[in-house]
Structure formats: C-alpha cells, structure tokens
Amino acid sequence: MFRHFQNIETSFKYIKTLSFSVIVFCLLLCGFALYKSYSAIALAQSRIYILANGKALEAFSADRKDNIPVEARDHVKMFHQYFFTLDPDDKVIQSNITKALYLADASAKREYDNLKESGYYSNIIAGNISQSLSVDSTMIDLQDYPYYFRCYATEKIIRATSIVTRNLISEGYLRNVSRSDNNPHGFLIERWNTIENKDLKTQNR
C-alpha cells in the first residue's frame, strides 16, 4: 500500500516537472517568435519600393547623417539650376525663381532684385534668349556647421545669333531647416555669393 502511494507521489512529481518544463519551453518559444516578428517588421519598414520606368526598385531607408553629402550637393544643384535656367517667358522665369528662393535666404533674393532692377529678365524676354546651367561639381565642407560649399557650373546662353558659354563659380553656407514640399532636402543656402561669372567662348549660329 505504501509503495502504491510512493508511486503516485513519484508520478505527480514527474508530471509536475514535465508540465513546468513544457510551460517554460512555450514561454521561450513565444518570446523568440515575438522577437523575430519585430525584427521582420523593422526590416520590412526599412525597405522602400520605387516604381521607375515600369520597374520596381528596392531602396533602403537610412539616417540623415548618412545622406548629408548627397542631399547637400543635390540641394545646391537644384538651387542653381532653378535660379539660372531661364526662357523668354515671364511665367517660366517667375516659376523657376520662386522655386529657387525657397531654397535660399535673403542673399539670393537680393541678387534676384538686383538683376530685375537692371533689366536682366526684361532683356531675356525681349531678346528671346534662353539660358541653361549644368553643375560640374560641388564641394561641401562638413567639418564645420553651417556647411560651406563652393559650386562650379557652366552656363549656356542661347541668343538669336550666338551661343555663349560661361563659367560660374559661387559659394555659400548650408543650414538645416525643416523639410517641406518646397524644400525636400531640408537645407537653406545662406550668404550666397557669386565669385566668378565670365565668358569662356562664343559660337556664332
């Protein structure tokens, strides 16, 4: 009879140990599954798919500090292209200048006002002149803030009788601001100054 009770007590201990082990294993398994789920969600959120020319391209999100050089160069490029790309159409000029002025401070507005007062834009419209700009290179100094930049670009001015190629060098500083539809990179150009803007060659048409 005592042996019977001992067998029951031993079986109970065995079942208790087994049950506890199963519960611990289930908790560990649930914890591991939750961890992997969160990892998978974080990985999925870091991927962006961009549709370009009918093809889905995968992109990865990154911290802003990793993209500062690329975004800063593109910001400077966009500003110069908007500011210097002009056609003999008042609406086109106003549209491009407005876009450029969102990317810079009052130093760019002063330059625009000076050009406007001197009749520069009126001459473009009256003479049916087209002007385009391509940025050759941009140097950004990320050691100090605000970030100093120097931009090297080539202007092409198309007149009725000639095509003038000009060399443009400008400099300024980049300050961080909030991103917006008008300023997607979140930079503002300060103390913008044109160092050089001279003719390289003139080609008759």
N, C-alpha and C positions, 0 to 999 in steps of 0.2 A: 504494500500500500504506500509506504514512504517512497519507494522507488518510483511509483506512479506519479506522486506529487513532484518529485525531483525532475522527472521527465517533462512534466507540464511547465515547471519553472524554467527549465533549460530552454524549452521550445519558446516560451514567452520572451525570454531574453534574446534569443536568436531572432525572433520576429521583430522585436523592438529595435535591435541593432540594424537589421536589414531595412526596416522602414525608415529609420533615421538616415541611413546611407543613401537610400533612394531619394529622400527629400533633399538632402544636401546636393546630390548629383543633379536633381531637377533645378534647384536654385542656381547652381553654377552654370548649367546649360542655358537657362533663361537669361542670366547675366551676360553670357558670351553672345547669345543671339541678339540681345539689345545693343551690345557694343558694336557688333558687326553691322547691325541695321543703321545705327547712327553714322558709322564710318561710310557705309554705302551711300547714305543720303548726302553727307558732306561732300563726297567725291562727285556725286551727280550734280550737286548745286554749283560746283566749281567748273563745270563744263558748259559751254555755250555753243550752240549750233547756229551758224550764219549761212544764209542762203545767198549764194553768189553765182550768177550766170546759170541758174538751174541746178547747182550742185550744193549739197550740204557740207559745209566745212566746220570742223570742230575747233573751238577755241577754248582756252583755259583762263579763268579769272586769276588776277594777281594783285598784290599790294601796289598801292600808288607809287611807293618809293622805287619799285622795280621798273616802273614805266616813265619816271620823270624825264630822263633824257629824250626818249622818243616823243612823248607828248609835248615837251618844251620845244623841240625842233619843229614839230608839226604846227604848233601854235604860232611860232614866228613866221613859218612859211605861209600859213593861211592869212595872217595879217598883211604881209607884204603883197601877196597875190591879190587880195581884195583891194588894197589901197592903190596899187599901181596898174591893175588891169582895168582899162577904160576903153569905151567905144563912143562914137559920136552920137550918143543918145542920153539925154538928161536923166531919164529914169534908170538906165543901166548904171550910170555914174553914181547917182544918189543911192541906189541899192547896194552897190559894192562898198561905197564909203561908209554907209551905215553899218554894214557887217563888220568892216574893219574897226570902226570906232568902238564897237562893243568889246574888242579885244585889247584895247589900249586906253591909257589915261589922257589927260588934257594935253599932253605934249603932242599927240597925234592930231587932236582937234585943232591946236594952234597951227600946225603945219597945213592942215586942210583949209583953215580960214585964210592963211597967207596966200596959198595957191588960188583960192577962189577970188580974193580981192585983187590979185594980179591979173585976173582974166584967163588963167591957165585952162580951166574947164570950158570956158566960153570959146577959146581958140580951138580946142579939140572938137567941139561940136561944129563950129563954123568951118573948120578946115577938113572935116570928115577924116579925122585922124584916129587910128586905133593904136592902143598901147597895151602890151602884154609883158609879163615878168615871169621869169623862171629862176627859182632859188638854186644856186650852185652848191652852196654849203652853209652850214650854220654851226658856229662854235658856242657851246654853253659851258660856263664855269659853275659847277655845282659845289664848289668848296665853300663859298660864302653865299649868304642869303641877304637880300634878294639876289637871284641868279643873273649874273652878267651874261649877255650874249652879243655876238657880232655876226651879222648876216652878209653873205656875199651873193649877189644876184646879177642877172643880165636882163636888161630891158630891151624890148624891140618896139620901135615907134614907126608905124607904117603911115606914110603920107601919100598923097596922090602921085608924087614924082620921085619919091625916095624911101628907102628903109634905113633907119638909123639904129645902130646897136650901141647901147650904153652900158657902162659898168656902174653898179650900185653897191655901195658898202654902207651899212648902217649899224648902229649899236643901241643898246638899252638894257633894261633890267626886267626880270620877270618876278612878279609877286603872286602868291597863292590867293585865289578867291574861290567863291562857291561856283560849282558847275551849273550851267543852265543850257537851254536850247541855243541861246545866242553865244555862249562861251563854253563849248563842250569839254575843253581841256582844263578849265579851272585855273587859268593864269591871266594876269593883267600886265601888259607891257607898260613900263614906266620910263620916264626920261629918255624917250626915243629921240635919236639924233642921226641925221644923215652925214656920214663922214666924207663920202665921195660919190659923185654922180656925174660922170664925164663921158663924152662920146668916144667910142672905140673905132667905129668905121661907119661910112655912109655908102650905101649902094643905090645907084640910080635904077629906076623901074622902067 
